[in-house]
Amino acid sequence: HQTLIVLSELSLEKDRQLAESFPKISLIIGSRDQAFTQKPIDVGTTRIVQTSYRNQYLGVVTFPGAASEASLPLAELVGLEESLEKSPDPKLKRLITEWKSKSQKLVKITEEKSAPRGPFQTFVSCVQCHEPAFKFWLGTSHAHALKPLEEKDHFSQPQCLTCHTLKTDRGALTLQDGKKLGWKEHSSFMESLAKFSRDGTPPPQPAMETIERAWGAVQCENCHGAAGNHPFEGNLTKAVADTTCLKCHTEERAPSWYTGKQLKPGVVSQKKKLIRCPADITDEGNAS
């Protein structure tokens, strides 16, 4: 008995069409599509499963033996919990390291070919007029959004950088002379700024005098929009819509915000209060 397995990077809808067109396929393992189904989908004699988004689950497929009455493979997603073994098999760990290295090279090629996406100034510019807000921001979780990527070495993953940085098509740090530095240098730079947050000295500007743009962390323009030629012109908005938060804080990325698939009442407002700059709180009634 032959088993035909297809690894697909199409979409869930196209995987369905594929199963209908080729009924001899036993199993389609799909990825890329963020529709992410936790249970298999059966189309005739073909079973469709999906890899989990952001590596939160391990997919397990069991094929029925010759004596089994089951005709389709069993498939389930096992949550990657803290109780599971933290250190992978050495051979697997080596493969993951090699894959990350190759991914980083591909990301670099993509970044070089990508066009700029909007006139962002980054917090290096914002701090020149908004130092109190900057110091407050350094103490929030948004300012430390690179930490999880640094701990897991996920700087090569564009889908992670989308929500943990301001942009993904630039180097991590852009210097005044045009030179670009990587994410490790950016992490060291942020740590130097954290000292300013803790004790107020040294002032932030000298630490940034060689930096033109710093793209990492969730910063002002992630929430308020691209600064453009601010303060002379631009489309910055003081008020931040809940939908802006929910672009990144989805059910899969922020499960504590949800009960099942439903967003907990008032949770966005509660979370906003934790990261809202003092000036925004004062001027909340006048926000537009």
C-alpha angles and dihedrals in degrees: 000000000000122000118207114206123184124200105207134193094176117095135280092259093050090047088057090051090048091053091050092049096045109034092174090074108106100191137013116196107196132193139169094050108107091205084095114186120209093201128050120261118221122211108180107302093343124094119207121203131170134217112242122262114253095002096282095138139036114227116224121192121186120190118213117248125238092266094049121107091212114103099189128060116255114243133186140161117233115203115238099235132176090254092066122092107284099200113065125218109286092242092050091045090054091051091050091050091050091048092051090050092052091044091054091055091050091048090052091053090049092049092052091052096043121100121231113271108215137325099289118174098186125213091292086077097037094057092062090075103014104051097145091051089046093053090049091049092053088064095053130089090246091067090054096047091120093062097084091049091048093049092050097034091237097145089115093061112095092192089060096043090054092073102024097053140034095246139003101202098070138062115272093250127023113200126211089254091055096255116139125218130197135249095269090059088046091054091052089048091052091050090055089053091049088066088060089053092052102045107008095241139133100032112248098237098071088051089056102038092109094042121091098174133008111194102182131098129029102290144166098294095047087069106022100039134246112325095215108175093346130192090028096045141340144109102268115150122205095201115069116210119226088238089064090059093045094057087078104016095069129156091267098042098040107026092163088068091061142061103211103314095332123099111239112250112261095000095122092052090049093050092046090059089059095058103026113119115243091244090056091052091051093047096037093115091054096045115124 
